[in-house]
Amino acid sequence: MKTILSLIAYFLFLNFNIAQVSPGFTCPVTIDGKTLTNPFTGGLNSPQFNEMDINLDGFKDLIVFERVGDKLMCFLNDGNIPANYHFAPSYNSIFPEIENWMVLKDYNQDGIEDLFTSFDKNGIFVYKGIRENGKLYFKKHINPYFDENVLSAKHDNGLTLRVICNDTDIPVIEDIDFDGDMDILSFTDGTSMSMFKNICNENNIPLDSFKLIQTRRCWGRFAEHPKSEEILLSDDPYRCAKWDGLSNRHSGSTSLVIDVDNDQDYDLLLGDVGYNSLIFMKNGGNKSNAWMNLKERDFPQYDIPVNLDVFVAAFYIDIDRDGKKDLIVAPNTEYDELNPPQNVENVHYYKNVGTGDSVKFKYIRNNFLIDEMLDFGINSVPVFTDVNADSLMDIVIGTGPAVGNSKIEASRLIYFRNNGTQTNPSFVLEDNDYLNTSKISSEFDLNYFVPAFGDLDGDGDNDLLIGNNNGTLIYYKNIAGKNKEYKFDQAIMDYKGINIFSYSSPLIFDMNKDGLGDILVGCGNDYHTPLEYYGSIVYYENKGEKDNPDFINDPFTAPNTPFFGKIILSNFSTNISNAHLSVYKDDDDEFLFVGYKAGFINLYKDFSNHVYDNLNPENEEYMDIDVGSNSAPAVADIDGDGYLEMLVGTKRGGLEFWNTDLKVKNGLSTKNPFSKSKIDIYPNPFEDEIIIDINDNPGKTINYSIYNTVGSLLIKNKLYKGNNKIKLNMLRNGVYFIKISSERNYKTFKIIKSN
C-alpha cells in the first residue's frame, strides 16, 4: 500500500473523492477490551458539526471541522439505524481551505450543500457545491456586487459593505423569514444581532446570486451584555433592548436557530464566550418580526443542562437517522496553554425525543465520536520503541493535561503494547500512567511531556529523556540491560542543567558516531524562549564516556550549537514552532523528520553530517501530511513491508497514522517469498475487472485483500495458482491497493480503476 507513482497525481485530479497524497495506515487499537472504530482521527478539541452526503450513497455523512488547527475530518454514515460513523480522510479533497468556522447549507436549492466559512477575520466566503459526472467539488461564489468576493449586503446606511461575522463567532445561515432563500444572522457591530435578508426570490433573481440587504440591526429585539453572558429582553416587539450606560461591544457568540414548537418562526440557542452553557430564547413574535420574550439559562433545564467549562457552540443534525434532528454541543475556542479549557468529555450528545412537531432534547453522553478514537486531551507526542523486548514496536505517548467534566488528568506518558505480529501490528493500552509520570507532572507543575528513547550512556539499552513546558529535561536511566524489558532508575529532574526555557522536545541520537547518544532539542516559541534560538534545534554533544554521559549545558559553547543544521522553523513574527523530532537510520539511509506548529512535517537526509552547516530539507511539507497544528511525528516500519509508517501526534490530543513512500532496509518484504514467484495483475488501469496471474504457489493458502487509500479493507477472498479473474465493477474510479498474502508473507500492488 505504499508505492506512490506519478500516475497518482493525475487520478487524484480526476477523482475528487480521493484526497491525501499519502494513504492512511490503520491497525487495531484496544482499550479496556474495546477495539476502537476510528482510532487515528487526531482528536477533537473544538469541533463543529455539519451534514452532507459526500460519497453519494443517499445517507448524510458527518463533516467535522476542528477550530484548533483548522482541521477537517470526514466520517461516513454506514446507513444503519442508529448510524455508525467511519473516519474517511480521503474525502477531504472535496473541500476548499477553511478557517475558524464552517456551515454547510444548500442556499441555491439544487440538492447539494454549499459551504460558508470565515475570511480575513470578519468576512464570509461562500463556495457552491457542485455534482458533476458523479463527483462532488466546491467552486468559489463570485459576488457581482462587491469586488472582494466575500458576502456583501446593502446596509441600512445605503452602502454596500461586507456581511460581518467575527472570526470567533458562528453565524446563522438559514431561511429566517421562510420565504424560500437563505438569510444570515450575525453579531455585526455590537451587542445586538443583525439580519441580512436575501431578496433573490422577491426579485426573481437566480438563487445562485445571493443578494442581501440589512433589514434589522436587532433581530429578536434582545441585547447581549457587553461584558458577560447576560441577555436583556425587550418588553416591546417593535423596540430594541439596550443596556443603559454600557458600551456597545461584542465579545463573542455562537448562534443556532430551531423552530422548537413548529410555529413557523425561529427560536434561538446562544453560546457566549464567557459562559459554560447555552441560553435559550423563545420567539414570541413571528417570521417577519422576531421578538425574543422568554429566556432560559442553562439549557435544557428540563433535562441535564449543558455544562462545558469553555465557550460552547450547538449544532442541529440527525445523528441517529430517526428522522429528527438532535443536538450536539462542543467547545468553540482556541487552546489556552496556561489555562487549559475542557478537552475531553467535550462532545455532548442530546437526542431529540420530541413527539409530533415538538422538539425536546434528552442528554445521552459526553463523548460522541471521541469514544471511538484515541484522544488524550491536548498535545500528544508519540514515539515507537520496544518496551517489552519482544521485537515488536510499541507506542509511548506524551500528553498535555486532560480536562473533563468529571476529571482532570495531569500530563503523563501512556504506553500501548504491540500485541500483533511483525506484519500485522495491533495495540492494546498497557499503562495509562507509564512510570507514574503524572506524579512528576503534578509535583513540578508540568503540562507538556515529550518522550525520547535512546542509548544515552552507551551500555546497549535505551534510556529515556522527557521534555516539558519548562524547557528542561527529565532523565531515566535504563538499568535492565540490552534486549531486556525496560526497567528505569529513579527520575533525574533538570538533567545536566540543560534548559531551553520552554517546550523542550528531545531526541537521542549518536551524531558523531562515538557510541554515546547525543541530544537534539527542538525549541518552543512562547514568550519565555530566548530570541537567540527561537524556533531552532539545539545540539548538545555527549562529552562523557560509557556509563557516564555528560553534557555542557550552554548551547553556545562548542561543540554545542543552538542552530543545528541552521534550521529555523519560526521567528518572533511568524509564531511557528516548535520542532518535534523523529529519526530513522539503517546502513543506507539516515532520515530526520521535523514536525512543527503549522501542522506539517519536513524531511531531512544525511543530517548527522550537517551539524554546523546548512541542512536543507529534502522535502518540505512532506507528502502534504497536515494535522492542523503541532505535528509530532514518529516513524518506523511497523508492518515489516520495507516502507516507513508515520504516526503523528496533534495539538488536539490525538494521533494520525500515515503510510510513506520511503523504502528502507531490512523490511520483511526483502525476504518475501513472493519475490521469487511471478505475479501479474492486469489490466492496470482497469475498468470492471482484473486478472491476477500466479505462476507459482508461494504458500498453501493465498488470499487477496483490496484497500482504499486510507487503509480501509473493501474486499477479501481466496486466490489460486493460475489466472484469477476478479470482478471489481462495484468500486468507484480511483486508486486502490491490493495485498496478495500467504501464511508466510505478503506483497502489495497499486491498482487504478478508470472508466
N, C-alpha and C positions, 0 to 999 in steps of 0.2 A: 504494500500500500504506500510505497514511498517514492518511487522514481517519478520525478516531475519533469516532463519533457516540454519542449516549446509548444507542442500542439495544445497543451492545457490552456494557455492564454487565449488561443483562438476560440476554443469551445466554451471557455468561460464567458467570452464576449457574446457568443451566440445564445447561450443558455443563461437567462437571468436568474434561474433558480440554483445555480452553482456559485458559491461565494468565495470561500477562502482559498488563496493560493496554496496554503498549507492545509492538507486534510487533517481533521481532528483525529486524535487517538482516544480510545476508550478501553476500559477494562473494569471488572467488578470491584466494587468497594463496599465493605460491610461494616456496619456499626451496630453493636448490641444485637447481633443476629439478623439485622435488616440490611438487604442489599439495595443500595440507592439507585433510583431510576436515572437521575441526572447528576452524577457526582461532580462533573468538571465544567460547571457553568461560570465559575468565577465569583459567585457570591452575590448577595443583594444587600445594599445599604439604604438607598433612597430610590426605590423602583417606581416607575409609572406604568400603568397597565392599559392596553388597548386591544381591540379585536380586529382581525382581518383574515380572510381565507387566503393564505399565501401559497398553499400548494394546490389550490383549485379543486379540492375534493368535496366541496359543499359544506364543510364544517369550519366554523370560525376558530382560527388559531389565536394564540396568545402572543402579543408583541409587547415585550417588556423593555422599557428604556430606563437605564440607570443614570441618574443625575451625577453620581460620583464617577467622574471619568468619562461622561457622555458615551456610555457603552450600550449598544443594542443587543438584545437577546430574543431569539425566536423560539417558541415552543409549539410544536404541532399537536393539534387536538386529534386524539385517536378515534373519535366518533362514538365512543361508548357513553352510556348514561349511568352514573356520572362520568364526566370526561376525565381522561388522563392526559397529561401533557409531557411531551418528549422534546428535549433540547435539540434544536436543529440550526446550528450556526451557519449552515450552507446557504440559508435564505437571507442572510444579512445583506448580500449584494443587491437585493431588490431596492433597498432603502438608500436615500441620499445621506449626506452628513447631517447630523442632528446635534443641537446644542441646548442644554438647560431643560427643555421640556418638549413633549410632542403630544399631539392629539390627532387621532385618525377619525375622520368624518367624511361621508360621501356628500360633499357640498354641491356637486353638479348632477346628482341623482342618476348616475349611469350604472349603479350597482357595484361600483368599486370604491373603496375608501380612498380618500385623499389625505394628504399629510400636512399638518400645520406645525411649525416649530419656531423657536426663538432665533432672532438675528440681530447682531450688533447691539446687545444689551436690552433694547426696548422695542425692537421691531418684530414683525411676524412674516415669515416666509411661508409660501404655500406651494406644494408640489401635487400635481394632478396624477392620480393613479390611473394607469393605462394597462389594459389587457390586449395583447397583440400576438397572434399566432400561438395561442395557448400559454403565453408567458406574461408576467407582471413586471412593470417597472414604473418609476415616477419621473415626471417631467416638470421642471420648474414653471410655475404660473407667471406669465408675463402680465404686468399691470399696466394697461394703456393710459391710466390716469395719473401715474406717478413714476418718475424716472429711476427710482431706486429698486423697483420691482418688489418692494415689500407691500403688504396690505396697506391701503390708504383709505381715507374717508373724508367727505366734505364735513368739516366740523361746524358747530353752531356759530362760530365766528366768521363763517363764509370761506375759510381757507381749506384747501385740500392738503391734509397732513397725514403722517403716519398714524396707523392704529397702534396705540401704545400698549405694550404689555411688559411690565418689569420682568427681568430675567429670573427673579426669584419666585415669580408667581406661576400659576397655571390658569389660563383663561377659560371661559366657557365658549365653545363653538357649538351652536345649537339653533334650531328654528324657534326662537324665543316667542315670536308672535304667531306661530302656527300658520304662516301664510305660504309655506312651500319652499322657502330658501333659507340658507344658513345665516344667522346673525352672530354677533360677537359681544360678549360681556367681558369687561376688563376694568381694573382699577387704573385709571389713566393719569390723574393729576391730583390725587388727594385721598380722602377717606371714603369717598362715595364711588359707586360702580357706574361706569358709563355703558350705554347700549349703542352699538353700531348696527343699524338696521340695513339689511340687504334689500335693495329695491329692484332687483332684477325682474322678479315676477310682475310687479306692478307696472313696469315699463317695457314689458315684452323683450327684455334683454336676455340672451342665452345665459344659462346658469354658470357656464364656464367663466363669465366675465367678472363676477363678484364685485358689484358696485355698492358701496356703503355710504351711509350718511349717519352722523352722530345725532341721535334723537333725544337722548336723555343723559344728563350728567349724574343723575342719582336714581338709576334703575332700582326699583324696590323701595325707594324713599328712606332707606336706612343709612347710617353712617358708622364707620369703624372709629373707635377711639385711636388717636394717632400714636399712643404710647402703650397700648395694651390690647387685649382681645375683646374688650367690652364693645357691645353693639348698642347704638341708640336708635330706637324705632320712632317713626313719626306717627302722631295721632291723627294726621290728615292725609288721605290718599293722594292729595294733589300738592303736598308740600314736602320738601326735602328736610330730613333731620340734619341738625348741625350741632356740633359740640361748641358751646359758647366759650370764648376766650382761649381756645386752643388752636394750634397751627393745623393747617390742612395737609398733614403729612401722611404718606402711605408707607407702612413698614414691611409689608409682605403678606400675601394671602393666596390660598388655593380655593377654587370655586367649582362646585358641581351642582347642576340643576336636575331635579327629579320632580315629576308630577306625581306626588305621593298619593293624592286622592283622586286622580284621574278626572280633574275638573277643567282640563284644557288651559291651565296656567302652571307655570313652573315655580316650585318651592326651591329653597337654596340650602346647601350644606357648605359651610365656610370653615377653612382652616386658617389659623393665624400663626405668624412666625414666633410668637411668644407663648403659645398655648399648646397643651398636650392632648387636646380632644377636638371635637367638632361642635360647631354651633349650627343648629337647625333653625331656619326661619320659614314660617308658613306664609304663603301668599294669600292675603285676603282680598286682593284686587282681582284683575282679570288678565287675559293675554295681551291686551292693549295697554293696560296701565297697572303694572305690578306694584303691589303695596304689601310689604312685609309687616304684619301687625301682630305676630306672635313669634317668640323666640324660645329656644330650648338649649341651654348649655349642656355640655357633657352628653351629647347624643350617642346612642339612644337610651334615654333614661328608663324606658320600659323594658330594657334588656340589660346586658352588660355594656356600660358606656365605653366608647373609645378611650384608650389611655396609652399613649406613646410619649415617652419623655423626649419630645422633639417636635418641631414644626411638622404638621401632618397634611396629607392630601388623601382624597377619597376618589374612587373610580367605580363606575357602574357598568358591570358586564355580567353576562350569563356564564358563570364559571362551571356549573354542573349540568348544563344543557337540559334544564327542565322547563325552558321557555320563559323564565322570569329572571330579570337581571338582579344580580347580587351586588354586595358592596365589598370592596377591597380597600383597606386603609393602610397607608405606609408612610414612612418619613419623607420629607421633601426638603432636604438640607444637604449642603456640602459638609465635609467632615471637619470637625474642630479637634486638632490633636491634643490640646491642653484640657478641654472639657468634652470628652467623647460622648456623643448622643447615643441613643439606643441603636444597636447594630445587630442584635439577634432577637428572636421572638418579635420581629418587627414588621411582619406582613399579616395583618389581621383580616380574617375572612368572616363576613356576616352573610348568611344565607337569607334570601328573600322568601319568607314563609307567609306572605300576604295571601289573602283569598280574594277571588273575583278581581276587581280592578285596583284593590288597595295594595300598598307597598308596606311591608313590615319586615324588619331585619332581626335575625337571631344569631348571636355570636357562636361561631363554630370552633375556631382555633386561631393561634397567633403565629403560625409558621407555614402559611400557604406557600407552596413551591420549595421553600428552603428546607423542609423536612426531607426532601429527596436529593439534596445537594450537599457538598462539603462547603460549609460556611462557618468560619471561626471568628467572625466579627469584623476585624479590621487588620490590614497589613499582614497578610500571610506570606511567609517566606519558606519555600520547601528546599530540601536537599535530598539527594539519593545517597544512601550509604548502607552497608551490610551490617546491621546492628547485631544480629544473632549468628553471624558467621556460617550461614547455610548456603552461601554462594548466590543468593538472590538479593537484589537491591530492594531495600526497604525505603520508606519515606519518613523523614523527620521534618516537622513544620514548626517554624517560629511564628508567634501570633502577637497581635496587639490585644488590648483588653476587650472582652466580650461583655457588652452591656445589654441586659434584657429586662423584661417586666419583672421577672421573679428572681433574677440572679445577676451578679457581676463577677465575672471570672477574670483574674489577673492575667497578664501576659505570661506565656508558658511555652514549653516545647511539647509537641504532640507526636506520638510515634505510631505509624501504621506499618505493621509487619506484612511482608510479601508472603502469602501462603499459596502462591501459584506455582508455576514451573518456569524454566528458563525461556520458554517460548510463549507462555500464556500467563502473564502476571495477574495477580489478584491481591487485593489489600484488605486487611482487617484492622480495625482500631485495637491496638495493643495497650496503649498507655496514654490517657488523656492529660497527664501531667508528668511527662518524662523527666526523671531526675529531680522531681519535686521542685521544678523551676519556678512555679507560681509563688513559692515562699520567698525566693530571692526577689522576684518582681515586687511583691508587696512590701518587703522589708526595706528595699532600696528605692522604692517609688519609680519603677521602670515600667514603661508602657509600650515596649517595642523590642522584640527579640529576633536576632538573625543568626542561625546556627551555621557553623563551618566545621567540617570534619577533615582531618589530615594528619600526617605524621610530623608533628612539630619537633619532637625530640629525637628522631632518627632511630627509634627502637623497633620499628616494623609494624606498629599498630597505629590506629587512628585516634588522635586526641581531638578535643572539642574546644572551639572558641565560640563565644556568643557575643555578637554586637548588640548595642542597645541605644536608646534615645539619648543617653548622656554622652555618647561618643567614646566610651571606654570599652574594654574587652573583659570578658569573664572566661577563665581558663579551667578546663577539666582535663587532667592527665589520665590517659587510659593505662590502667595497671594490669589489664588482662593478659597481654602478650599477643603475638602475631597469630592470626587465624583463629581467634577465640572471641566469644561473645563479649561485647564491650562491657567493661567494668571501670568506673571512673572514681578517682580520688576526689576529695572534697574540692569544692569550687574555690578558685582564687579570684577575688574581685580586683578590678583596676589593674589588670595584668601588665606588669613591667612599666606601669605608668604611661602606657600608650593611651592617647586621648586626642580625638579629633573634634571634641566638644559637642557634637550632636550626630545622632543617627549613623553609627558606625556599622558597616556591612562587610565583614571579613571574609577572606579566602586564604586557605593554607595551600601553598604550592612551592616546591623546591625550584626556585627561579634560577639559581646559579649552579645547580646540579652538584651540590656538595653533600647530599644525603640528609640535609636538615631542611625542615619546612620553613620557608619564608612567609611573610604575611603581606597580603594586599588588603587595603581597607577602602571601600567606596565611601565617599563623604556625603553627608547630608547637605541640606541647603536652608535650614531655618536661621533665625537671626543670631543664634549662638555660633554659627560656623565662621571661623576667620576667613576673611576675603582672600587671604593668601592662597588657600586651596579650596575654594568654594566650588563644589561640583566636580572635583578631580578624584583620582585614585592615588592613595598614598602607599608607597612601597617601604616596608621595613625588612631589612636583611637580617637573617638569623646569624649572629656573631658568636653563638655558643658552641657547644660540642655535644656529642651523643649523650643523651640522658640529662643534658643541662642546657636547654635552649636559652638564649639571651638576646636582648634587643636594646638598641639605643632608642629612647622614646621620642627624640626630637626628629620630626620628619625632614628638617632642613640640614641635618648633619649627615654627611656622606658615610656609608654608601646608601643611606636612605634618600628618598626623594618624595616630595608631595605631589609631583607631577609625573607619575608613572606613564610612560609612553606619550607624554604631553597630551593626554586625553583630558579634555574639558567638556563635561556634559551640560554645564549650565554656567550662567553668570548671575549677578545680582538682579539684572533686569528681566531675564527670561524666566527665572524661577523654576528651572527644570533640573532635576536631580532625582534621587541620589543613586549612585551606581550599586546595583546588586550583581554579584559576580558568580559565575559558574565556569568550570573548566573541564575539558576532555583532552586526554593525551594518550597516544599509543606510539609505536615505533615510527610511524609515518606522519602523524598529524598532531597538531597542538592548537586547540581551539579555546578561545576565551569569549564567553558570552556576557554581555553587559546590558542589563535592563535598567531603565531609568524612569523618572517621574512621568514622562509623557506617555508611558504605556508601551513603548516599542522596545526592541532589542537590537543591539549592534553585535556583529560577529567580527572578531579579530583572530588572525592566524599568526603562528610563529612569534608569539608575544614575549616569550622569555628572552629573546634576543634584542628587544627594544625597550629596555627598562628606562633608558635616559634619552632616547631619541624619539622621533615621531613614529607613532604606531597608528597607521591609518586603518580604518575599518575595511575588512574585506567586503562586508555587506552592511549598509545602514538600513535600519528598519527591516531586519532580516525576515524574509518571506511574508512581509506585510502582517506579521503577527502583531496585534494591537489589543491589549487587555484593558485599555482605557486609562489606567493610572497606576504608577508604582509597580512596574513589571519586575518580577523577581524570578529569573529562570533557573532551572536545574536540568541538567542533561545526562542521559545515559542510554545505552542500547538496552532498553528494558525488556524487549521481547526477543533478543538474540537474532534479529534478522539482518544485522550488519549495517543498520542505519540508526542514527541517534533519534530518540524521542525527547521532547522538551516539555517539562512540567513548569507552569508559570504561576507564581503567586500574584495576587492582585491587592490593591488598596481596599477592595470591597470585602476582603477576608476569605475569599475562596481560591480555587485553583482552576486553571485551564490546561488542557493536555493536547499537545500537537505532535504530529509526525514532522520530520525534517527531511531534507534531501541530502544530508551529509552522510556519505558512506564511510564507515570506519572499519578498522581492522579487528579481526578476531570475533566477528559476529558469527552466530551459528550458521548463517546462510553460506559461509565459505566452506562449510563441511556438509552441505546439503546433498543428500543422495540424489536429488532431482538434477543436480548439475551434471550427472553422468547419464541422465535419461533425456531423450529428446521429447520435448513437449511443445506442440504448436497450437496456437489459438488464432483462428482466422474465421471470417474476415475481420479486420480491425483498422478503422472503424467498421461497425456492423449496423444493420438495420433492424432485423427482428430476431435473428438467431446467430449463435456462434458454434463453431466446431472446435472441440478440444481433442487433439490427436496425441495420444500417448503411445509411443512405440516400444516402451519397455516398462515393466511393472516395478516401481520403486518400493512397493510395500504390499502387504496382504490386503489392506483396505485403503482405498483412495477416495477422497471427498473433494468437492469444490464448495467454496463459500464466496458469495458476492457481497461487497460492502459499498456503501456510498462514500462520498468524500469526507464525511465526518465520522466514519468508522462504524456506522450502524449496519448490522447484519440484515440483508434483504432476502437472500436465498441460500439454501444449503442442501446438497444432495450428494449421491454417490457417483463415482466415475469408474470406468472400466478400461482395460487396455484396448487400444484401437481408437476408432473415431467415435466421439460422443457428441451428438447433436443436441443443443440446448436452446429451447425457445425462450427469448427474453423480450417478447413484444409488450409485456406489461411494464417495462421500465420506460421512463421518460428520457428524452435526449440528455446526454451529459457524460461525465467521466465517472467510471466505476473501477473498483479493484477486485480482482478475482484471486483467491488463495487456493492453490492445489496442495492438499495435505495428505500425508500418510501417518501411520502410527509413529514414524521416526522423525519426520520433519516436514517442512513445507516450503513452497516458493510462491511469490506474489507477482502478478502481472497487472498492468493497467489496460483497461479496455474502454472504448468510447462508442457510445451509441449516437448515431446521426441518421435521420431520415427526413 
